[in-house]
Amino acid sequence: MLEVVRKALLAGLGAQERAKEFVEELVKKGELNQSDAARLMNEMIAKAEKSSEEIDRKISDIVEKTLDKLTLPGKKDVERLEKTIQELSNRVKNLEESR
């Protein structure tokens, strides 16, 4: 799965680079002025960042669902167990001290 994500990200970076080159070419040809080119590039960067956030969210959801299916303890489960262990350790310590 990590390989698929890596390929998708690299493809996205490649597409972004080609888009940048395309905009630069339009500026060279005089079909687009510098101000419009900068605005267009900013829009593309914003959309790329939004897409990246969506991909991150989807990957997190997939990983979480996969872990749930595997019935492995998650971070919250481990934290809850650590808290319980600490509470029990404190009780044992208090009992030992009271003897």
Secondary structure as the mmCIF struct_conf table of DSSP 4:
data_model
#
loop_
_struct_conf.conf_type_id
_struct_conf.id
_struct_conf.beg_label_comp_id
_struct_conf.beg_label_asym_id
_struct_conf.beg_label_seq_id
_struct_conf.end_label_comp_id
_struct_conf.end_label_asym_id
_struct_conf.end_label_seq_id
HELX_RH_AL_P HELX_RH_AL_P1 LEU A 2 LYS A 29
TURN_TY1_P TURN_TY1_P1 GLY A 30 GLY A 30
BEND BEND1 GLU A 31 LEU A 32
HELX_RH_AL_P HELX_RH_AL_P2 GLN A 34 LEU A 70
TURN_TY1_P TURN_TY1_P2 THR A 71 THR A 71
HELX_RH_AL_P HELX_RH_AL_P3 LYS A 75 SER A 98
#
